[in-house]
Amino acid sequence: MQIKLIAIGKTDNPHLQSLITDYIKRLGFYCRFEFEILPDIKNAKNLSQLQQKEKEGELILKKLQSSDDLVLLDEHGKTYSSISYADWIQKKMNAGTKQLIFVIGGPYGFSEAVYARANGKISFSSMTFSHQMIRLFFVEQLYRAFTILKNEPYHHQ
């Protein structure tokens, strides 16, 4: 199964980027993983929140194939423990999912078209995190999920 993370805008903090890169390298031992960054919307200051979400949504939807399983990282999504998240990943693999795509939206969330296309939503917390921080949390939790599935000592109970 190919797993892909799509996010809007680059990570400008070099410390965060270094940690993200480290976990992406680690993930390479467990799955095919890709992290794609979509460019920030130009002249976003001149757009309403709705217009910005629509433009970001168009960029996101252009990156998808009809067979992709799309999961949004969204504050209103389902929450998992690390172990139940690992079980969920295993079920996706067992179901024969070819490409599992996770998306971190822009500052105002997702357009209605993206919500309509999504196969699910996951929340990492009821707290709000910066869009740059959630990238690190995502790749770390995905790495943790695979170490749980392989019974490796990274995760302690």
C-alpha positions, 0 to 999 in steps of 0.5 A: 500500500502506498501512503501519501501525505498532502499539505498546503504550504511548505514547512518554514521551521528548519527544526521541524523539517529536520524531524519530519525528514527523519521520520519519513526516512524511518517510514521507508523501512515499512511502507512506500510513503510520499509527502507532497507539499502544494503551494500556498495560494497566491494573493490569499490576502485578497480572497475570502476564507471560502474562496481560499478553501475553494482554491485549495480544494481544487489543488487537492482534488487535482492530485487524486485518482478515483481509486484513492482512499482519501482521509482528511486530518480534521478537528471533527474527525475520529480519534484513535489511540496509537494502538487503534490507529495501527489496527486501522492502518492494518485493516486498510492494508488487509482490504487491499487499499492501493493508495491511502492519502491523508490531507492537511488542509489550509488555515480555514479547513477544507472546501465542501468538494473535498469533504464530499470526496473524502472517505473519512476524517481523523483528528489527532486531538481536540486541541488545535495545532499549527499546520506545520506541527501536525505534519510532524505528529502525523509522520511520527504516529504513522511510524509508531503504527508500523512499529506497533504492527511489527511488535518493535520496541518503539511503543511502550504500553 
